[in-house]
Amino acid sequence: WYQRRVREAVVSTQSTGVQRHELECKADKCRGILNRYKFLIDTPLVSFLVDDHWQYIEELGWSKFLLSLSDQDVSLLPDPKAFPVTSDTPQSLSQLVSDCLETYGSFPMVESEIPQGFVKLGMSPKKQHEVFRMGEAVKNIIERNKGISQVIDFGSGKGYLPEYVALTSPGIKVVGLDREEVNTLGGLQRNKLMEKLWLPLFKKQNEGSSNLEKSSMNHYRPVTLELKEEHISEDFVSSISELSEGFVSSSGDTMLVGLHACGDLTSLLLQTFLKCPQLKSIVAAGCCYHLITQKERTQAYMTDGPHKRQLADPKSIHAYPTSKYMQQSPVYFTRNALNLASQAPERMSTSRSLPAKNLFYRAVFQVLLKGEFDTMPACNVGHSASTAPDFVSYCKAAFKKLKLCESISDSVIRSYYERFNDGTIERQLYVFHQLRILLARVIESTILIDRMLFLHDNEIVPSVFGLFDPVVSPRCYVLVADKL
């Protein structure tokens, strides 16, 4: 049943694709939302009390309504599909919920469970879910595009996905590329174990199949390679053929696959797909948006201190935004915004839980730092104090992490906590946190739409659909494109 659902989704999206006009309308909608609520997406929660961010909510006229919500309704706030909009909801907030849903809600979703008989060797439940669904999508696209004879999977890790594709698509050779040699070696070891587990099961499930003997572990080969801009060329498949010692053909029609291609890797895959004539199809799901390179490095993003990191050259051809339409009036993101895009709204709303107490501790701790130190120290507390049972313990653990003098007395520490511990302020912080996450999918959609418009710039009509359950695998959207 699930295989039929995947096939229907693939056929439907491939036959129509997402047209340029629709994407441009969605891009304009996203741009408007992000510009209007920039204060939400750019706000670091650590400064919630220091900079009085609740004032923005009061100016919008939302404060009374939001503070009247039950715990359950606050827990549902990150997900526009789940949050109950009523006649009491302020009109502008109701519109925001509707707009957030509209930016991505029209993308089709595939739903079902992993069937019995799926070999789960070494995979977490999340990885099982992703490998099975992505593997079935790849298999159905191969069946639709009869000329494809080989698959190249980037970021293959220990080879879960390419191995599954090789086993379920008889006659198709699959190369799994990963930058870590340890993963390549792990893939080879796992391959030997899978041969013992999979083939007897496959024979039992496919008794009498004419393709049975073609299903062989010899159709998968792991190779170590980190994709960089210099690899993007017309000879890409030829270079992979050489690296794999001729395992795949240098001239065969090839599909490019990326299961949760991290940061810039998805854009690099799209560039490679367009450049190399042997690459006929691409299936890619992005993730780790906080690692993408932007053509303009905003001051708020390139901060000095503990969060600063080495970025790729913003002049790189794969840097966001890649499409001509988004470059005309670009929306650039701060580090806080990109971190927000990596959140899991549906998972949070499904758990029916509110943020942990240490979120409030961290905001009060920021007030303490500002009040007790002449210059604000580097303040990346991280998870070092997350399990502290009370505020005093939290501060002492944070002092230790930040290598600060612990001469501040317990009574002074408690005085900061008591200043804000009236129940209302803590509630404001939790509501503000949940409200920010409502915008997570809008940021993700903006990046995804830019990538799709980039393909349109190159006369390719892409498709997108939600392949994974967003509660299990929050980066659930998969981009599919073919060269006609």
Salt bridges, closest charged atoms under 4 A:
GLU8 OE2 - ARG4 NE 3.96
GLU24 OE2 - ARG20 NH1 3.35
ASP28 OD1 - ARG31 NH1 2.81
ASP42 OD2 - LYS38 NZ 2.91
ASP71 OD1 - ARG427 NH1 2.47
ASP79 OD1 - LYS81 NZ 3.38
ASP99 OD1 - LYS29 NZ 3.37
GLU102 OE1 - LYS29 NZ 3.69
GLU130 OE2 - LYS126 NZ 2.57
GLU130 OE1 - LYS127 NZ 3.74
GLU130 OE2 - HIS260 ND1 3.58
GLU136 OE1 - LYS139 NZ 3.35
GLU163 OE1 - ARG190 NH1 2.12
GLU180 OE2 - ARG179 NE 3.78
GLU226 OE2 - ARG179 NH1 3.62
GLU229 OE1 - HIS318 ND1 3.11
ASP264 OD2 - HIS318 NE2 3.53
ASP304 OD1 - LYS308 NZ 3.45
GLU346 OE2 - LYS81 NZ 3.22
GLU346 OE1 - ARG441 NH2 2.78
ASP410 OD1 - LYS396 NZ 3.13
GLU426 OE1 - LYS357 NZ 2.98
GLU444 OE1 - ARG441 NH1 2.60
GLU444 OE2 - ARG475 NE 3.10
ASP457 OD1 - ARG20 NH2 2.78
